[in-house]
Amino acid sequence: MLWVKAFHIIAVICWFAGLFYLPRLFVYHSNAHDEISNARFKIMERKLYMGIMVPSAIITIILGVWLSVYHWPAIKSAGWFHAKIAFVLLLIGYHTLCHYYLKKFADDLNTRNHIYFRWFNEAPTLLLLVIVILVVVQPF
């Protein structure tokens, strides 16, 4: 089971790398006004999302479910675990919102500015902090 946990952590790290970087690309993309930059950002965003974020998210979720099933007797009534799942669901929602913005940029329909995306970029950091604290500290 330690191998499963190790690969789960690796997948989480890869997923978060994308969750940190894609919104940063949105910041730069929202400031791009020439066609060459616009086209380059579209390619970078699509490759990051489809090549790193989606596979990492899928692996994270599969291995997380595997670990949860294995440890179910110990965690089924743990408040920290249920809170963690709630925040992971928020993270999946954020991931989905990233896809929404990716499509908006791909279709040249983005209406948000760089300031919005700078704030949008902070959400995964907050979610990471809460999730890690819940798992490590298990406060309730």
N, C-alpha and C positions, 0 to 999 in steps of 0.2 A: 504493500500500500504506500510505502514511502516513494516509490517510483511514480505512482499516480500523483501524489502530492507535489513532487518535484516538477513534473511536467505541467501540473495545474498552475503552479507559481510562475513557471516560465511563460506559459500562455497568457497569464494575467499581465505580466510585464510587457509582453509584445502588444497586447491589446491596448494597454494604457499608453504605450509609446505612440500608437496611432491616435488615440483619443486626445493626447496632448498636442500632437503635431498637426492634425487635420484642421482644427480651428485656427491654429496659427497660420496655416496656408490660406484659410478664409480671410484672415486679417490682410495679408499681402494681396490676395486676389481682389478683394474689394477696393484696393487702391490702384490696381492695374488698369490702365486706360488704353494701352495699345494692344493690337490683335495678337502679336507674337507672345506677349506675356500672358494674355488671357488664355490662349491655346495651351501654353506650357503649364499653367496652373491647373487647367482642366485635366490634363494628362496626369500630372502629379497627384492630384486629389483622387482621381479614379483608381490609379494604381495602388495608392496607399490604402484606400478604403477596401477595394476588392482583393488586393494581394496580401495585406497584413491584417487589417482590422477585422474583416469578416471571418477569415479562417481562425484567427486568434480568439475571437469571441466564441465561435462555435466550440473550439477545443476547450476553452475555459469553462463553458457551461456544461459540456459533456463530462469533463473530469470532475467538476464541482458536484454534479448530480451523483456521479459514481462515489465520490468521497462521502457525500451526505447519506446515501443509501447504506454504505458500509458502516458509518458511525451513527446511524439513525437511533439506536437505543439510547445513546448518550446525549444526543442533541435534540431529540424530538420535543422536549419540554424546556429547552434552554432559550431564554428570552433574547440573549445576544444573537443567537442563530437566526431567529425569526426577524429581528431587526436588520441583520446583515442581508437576509434575502430581500427585504423591502428596499434596501439601498442598492442592491444588485439589480433589482427591477428598474429602479430609477436610472441606473447606469445603462441598462439596455434601452430605456427610453431616450437617453441622451445620445446613444449610438445611433438610434433610429432618426433622431432629429438631425444628426450630422449627415445622414444619408439624404434627408429632405433638402438641406442646404446645398449639398453636393449636386443634387438634381437641379436646383434653382440656378446655381452657377453654370452648370453644363448647358442649360437651356437659355442662358443669358437673361434670366429673370430675377436675379438677386436685387432686393431693395434695401438690404441692410448695409450699414457702413462699418468701417474698421473699428470704431469705438464699440459698437454692439458685439462684434466678434471678439474683441479683447476681453469683454466681460464674459461672454459665452465660453471663452477658453478657460475660465477659472473653475467651472463646475466639476470637471473630472478630478481636479486636485482636492476639492472638498469631499467628494464622494470617496476618493481613495483614503483620505485621512480617517473618515468615519468607519469605513469597512475594515481597514487594518486595525484600528483601535478596538472595534468590536471583536474581531477574531483573536487578537493577541491578549487583550486585557480581560475580555469576557465579563464586562461590568455588571451584568445581571442575567 
